């Protein structure tokens, strides 16, 4: 049997920005020196500045999410992502209780690439964009008061970025005992670009800006730098974090045979050998 492996060029960048005193964002990238894998995880988490230890919350969330997925390789991607987000949520909640310093919280937007599919887990107001055929589309919904208002058509979508209450979250990881992540999956195509970013970036950029920038023949590292530089140029007032994935294509790889499967194959071969010996 064979499986597809996505050939991904990736890069990421996270900076404090010109206004904040510290960086409460965390990004997650796979090790560039590791061999290709049919499953890879990328993520952005934005710690909530209004609560204590936002940077700790964002780092802990991605650490636990990655550990959960690595410890459950045989789970369906959606189930593994849900378990990872729920585990991160509970651990952050318990951490805040033990520290006694008030609530800790973070957004999480994670892209789990399994063969030729993108599986997204999302909580909060970081975003995931897909750029395909020069067109950018946002794959996530903002879990904010303003996002709810826009979906209810109480305000127009173009008012979301500039609204005074844009950053008031209605859902986050770690602020309560339970959390419900949004889970989405799409089939990927060659030359797709996936962009994960915190609100310090997308609040200053239009969807067309992502599409226009990604349409240039830039490497992932240059695209990530360009998007952060553009957000700063447009006077972002928050930490700026971006993760960029470029799907260069796909390759087929033979599935490794597990010990159980090998034992089963050997057993079948032995039975067939005995049967052949009995054939007249």
C-alpha positions as CSV (number, residue, x, y, z in Angstrom):
1,X,0.0,0.0,0.0
2,X,1.1,3.6,-0.6
3,X,0.3,7.0,1.0
4,X,0.7,10.5,-0.2
5,X,3.1,12.9,1.4
6,X,2.7,16.6,0.9
7,X,5.9,18.4,-0.2
8,X,5.8,21.6,1.9
9,X,8.0,24.6,2.0
10,X,7.3,26.4,5.2
11,X,8.5,29.3,7.3
12,X,7.3,31.4,10.2
13,X,7.9,34.7,12.0
14,X,6.8,36.1,15.3
15,X,7.7,39.6,16.6
16,X,6.7,41.8,19.5
17,X,5.7,44.7,17.2
18,X,6.1,48.5,17.8
19,X,3.5,48.9,20.5
20,X,3.6,45.9,22.9
21,X,6.3,45.4,25.5
22,X,6.4,41.6,25.2
23,X,5.5,38.9,22.7
24,X,2.6,36.7,23.8
25,X,2.3,34.9,20.5
26,X,3.7,31.5,19.8
27,X,4.2,29.7,16.5
28,X,4.8,26.0,15.8
29,X,6.7,24.6,12.8
30,X,8.0,21.1,12.2
31,X,11.8,20.6,12.3
32,X,13.1,21.4,8.9
33,X,15.8,18.8,9.2
34,X,13.4,16.0,9.9
35,X,12.5,13.6,7.0
36,X,9.3,14.0,5.1
37,X,6.2,12.8,6.9
38,X,2.6,12.3,5.7
39,X,1.5,14.1,8.8
40,X,2.7,17.6,9.8
41,X,1.5,20.2,12.3
42,X,1.7,24.0,12.1
43,X,0.0,26.5,14.4
44,X,-0.3,30.0,15.7
45,X,-1.4,30.9,19.2
46,X,-2.0,34.4,20.5
47,X,-2.0,34.7,24.3
48,X,-4.6,37.0,25.7
49,X,-3.0,40.2,26.8
50,X,-5.8,41.1,29.2
51,X,-5.2,38.0,31.3
52,X,-2.1,37.0,33.2
53,X,0.7,35.0,31.5
54,X,-0.6,35.1,28.0
55,X,2.8,34.1,26.6
56,X,2.8,31.1,28.9
57,X,-0.7,30.1,27.8
58,X,0.1,30.3,24.1
59,X,3.4,28.3,24.4
60,X,1.7,25.6,26.6
61,X,-1.2,25.2,24.2
62,X,1.0,24.4,21.3
63,X,3.3,22.2,23.3
64,X,0.4,20.1,24.5
65,X,-1.3,20.0,21.1
66,X,1.8,18.8,19.4
67,X,2.5,16.2,22.1
68,X,-1.1,14.9,21.9
69,X,-0.9,14.4,18.2
70,X,2.4,12.6,18.3
71,X,1.2,10.3,21.0
72,X,-2.0,9.3,19.0
73,X,-0.8,8.7,15.5
74,X,-3.5,6.3,14.6
75,X,-6.4,8.6,15.6
76,X,-8.5,10.2,12.9
77,X,-7.2,13.7,12.3
78,X,-10.3,15.5,13.5
79,X,-10.5,13.4,16.7
80,X,-6.8,13.9,17.4
81,X,-7.0,17.7,16.9
82,X,-10.1,17.9,19.2
83,X,-8.4,15.8,21.9
84,X,-5.3,18.1,21.6
85,X,-7.2,21.3,21.9
86,X,-9.3,20.0,24.8
87,X,-6.2,18.7,26.6
88,X,-4.4,22.1,26.1
89,X,-7.5,23.9,27.4
90,X,-7.7,21.8,30.6
91,X,-4.0,22.0,31.3
92,X,-3.9,25.8,30.9
93,X,-7.0,26.1,33.1
94,X,-5.4,24.0,35.8
95,X,-2.1,26.0,35.5
96,X,-3.9,29.3,36.0
97,X,-5.6,27.8,39.1
98,X,-2.3,26.6,40.6
99,X,-0.6,30.0,40.0
100,X,-3.5,31.9,41.5
101,X,-2.9,34.9,39.2
102,X,-6.2,35.0,37.4
103,X,-7.3,33.5,34.1
104,X,-4.9,32.5,31.4
105,X,-6.1,32.2,27.8
106,X,-5.0,31.9,24.2
107,X,-6.2,31.6,20.7
108,X,-5.2,28.5,18.7
109,X,-5.3,28.0,14.9
110,X,-3.7,24.8,13.9
111,X,-3.1,23.3,10.4
112,X,-2.6,19.5,10.4
113,X,-1.6,18.2,7.0
114,X,-2.4,14.6,6.5
115,X,-1.5,13.3,3.0
116,X,-3.4,15.6,0.7
117,X,-5.8,17.1,3.2
118,X,-5.7,20.1,5.4
119,X,-7.3,19.7,8.8
120,X,-7.9,22.9,10.8
121,X,-8.6,23.3,14.5
122,X,-9.5,26.8,15.5
123,X,-10.4,28.7,18.6
124,X,-10.3,32.5,19.0
125,X,-9.4,35.2,16.5
126,X,-6.2,34.1,14.8
127,X,-6.9,33.2,11.2
128,X,-6.1,30.7,8.5
129,X,-6.1,31.7,4.8
130,X,-6.0,29.6,1.7
131,X,-4.5,31.2,-1.4
132,X,-5.4,29.3,-4.5
133,X,-5.2,30.6,-8.1
134,X,-4.2,34.1,-6.7
135,X,-7.4,34.3,-4.7
136,X,-7.3,34.4,-0.9
137,X,-10.2,33.0,1.3
138,X,-10.4,33.0,5.0
139,X,-11.0,29.5,6.3
140,X,-11.8,30.4,9.9
141,X,-14.5,32.4,11.8
142,X,-13.4,34.9,14.4
143,X,-14.7,34.0,17.8
144,X,-15.3,37.6,18.9
145,X,-18.2,39.8,19.6
146,X,-17.6,41.7,16.4
147,X,-17.3,38.5,14.4
148,X,-20.7,37.4,15.8
149,X,-22.1,40.8,14.8
150,X,-20.8,40.5,11.3
151,X,-22.1,36.9,10.8
152,X,-25.5,38.2,12.1
153,X,-25.2,41.0,9.5
154,X,-25.5,43.7,12.2
155,X,-22.3,45.2,10.8
156,X,-20.7,44.8,7.4
157,X,-17.6,42.6,7.1
158,X,-15.4,45.5,6.2
159,X,-16.0,47.1,9.6
160,X,-14.5,44.1,11.5
161,X,-10.9,45.2,11.3
162,X,-11.5,48.8,12.6
163,X,-14.2,48.1,15.2
164,X,-13.4,49.3,18.7
165,X,-14.4,45.9,20.2
166,X,-12.6,43.7,17.6
167,X,-10.4,42.0,20.2
168,X,-13.1,40.9,22.6
169,X,-13.1,37.1,22.4
170,X,-16.2,34.9,22.9
171,X,-14.1,31.7,22.8
172,X,-10.6,31.0,23.9
173,X,-8.4,28.1,25.1
174,X,-7.8,27.9,28.8
175,X,-10.3,30.3,30.3
176,X,-12.9,27.6,31.2
177,X,-13.1,23.9,31.9
178,X,-14.4,23.1,28.4
179,X,-13.8,24.5,24.9
180,X,-15.3,23.6,21.5
181,X,-12.9,24.0,18.6
182,X,-14.1,24.6,15.1
183,X,-12.9,21.7,12.9
184,X,-12.6,22.0,9.1
185,X,-11.0,20.0,6.3
186,X,-10.2,20.7,2.7
187,X,-8.4,18.8,-0.1
188,X,-5.2,20.5,-1.0
189,X,-3.8,21.2,-4.5
190,X,-0.4,21.7,-5.9
191,X,0.8,25.4,-5.4
192,X,-1.8,26.1,-2.6
193,X,-0.5,28.4,0.1
194,X,-1.8,28.3,3.6
195,X,-1.2,31.3,5.8
196,X,-1.8,31.2,9.6
197,X,-1.6,34.6,11.4
198,X,-2.5,36.4,14.6
199,X,-4.8,39.4,14.6
200,X,-1.9,41.7,14.8
201,X,-1.3,40.9,11.1
202,X,-4.8,40.3,9.6
203,X,-6.3,43.4,11.3
204,X,-4.1,45.6,9.1
205,X,-4.3,43.5,5.9
206,X,-7.2,42.9,3.5
207,X,-7.9,39.5,2.1
208,X,-6.7,40.8,-1.2
209,X,-3.4,41.7,0.3
210,X,-2.8,38.0,1.2
211,X,-3.7,36.9,-2.3
212,X,-1.6,39.5,-3.9
213,X,1.5,38.9,-1.8
214,X,1.2,35.1,-2.1
215,X,0.9,35.4,-5.9
216,X,4.5,36.7,-6.1
217,X,7.1,34.1,-6.7
218,X,8.5,34.4,-3.2
219,X,9.8,31.7,-1.0
220,X,7.8,31.0,2.2
221,X,10.4,32.8,4.3
222,X,10.2,36.0,2.2
223,X,6.4,35.9,2.1
224,X,6.2,35.6,5.9
225,X,8.6,38.5,6.3
226,X,6.7,40.6,3.8
227,X,3.4,40.1,5.6
228,X,4.8,41.0,8.9
229,X,6.6,44.1,7.5
230,X,3.4,45.2,5.8
231,X,1.4,44.9,9.0
232,X,4.1,47.0,10.8
233,X,4.0,49.5,8.0
234,X,0.3,49.8,8.4
235,X,0.7,50.5,12.2
236,X,-0.3,47.2,13.8
237,X,-0.8,47.7,17.5
238,X,-0.2,44.1,18.5
239,X,2.3,41.2,18.3
240,X,2.7,40.0,14.7
241,X,2.9,36.3,13.9
242,X,2.7,34.4,10.6
243,X,3.2,30.9,9.5
244,X,3.4,30.2,5.7
245,X,3.0,26.9,3.9
246,X,3.6,26.4,0.2
247,X,2.4,23.0,-1.2
248,X,5.0,22.2,-3.8
249,X,3.3,18.9,-4.8
250,X,2.8,15.4,-3.5
251,X,4.7,12.1,-3.7
252,X,3.7,8.6,-3.1
253,X,5.5,6.6,-0.4
254,X,5.2,2.9,0.5
255,X,3.5,2.3,3.8
256,X,5.7,0.7,6.4
257,X,4.6,-2.8,7.4
258,X,3.8,-3.0,11.1
259,X,5.0,-6.1,13.1
260,X,1.4,-7.3,13.4
261,X,0.9,-7.0,9.6
262,X,4.2,-8.8,9.0
263,X,3.3,-11.6,11.4
264,X,-0.1,-11.9,9.7
265,X,1.5,-12.0,6.2
266,X,3.9,-14.7,7.4
267,X,1.1,-16.7,8.8
268,X,-0.9,-16.5,5.6
269,X,2.2,-17.5,3.6
270,X,2.7,-20.5,5.9
271,X,-0.9,-21.6,5.5
272,X,-0.6,-21.3,1.7
273,X,2.6,-23.3,1.7
274,X,0.9,-26.1,3.6
275,X,-2.1,-26.0,1.3
276,X,0.2,-26.3,-1.8
277,X,1.7,-29.4,-0.2
278,X,-1.7,-31.0,-0.1
279,X,-2.6,-30.3,-3.7
280,X,-2.5,-33.4,-5.8
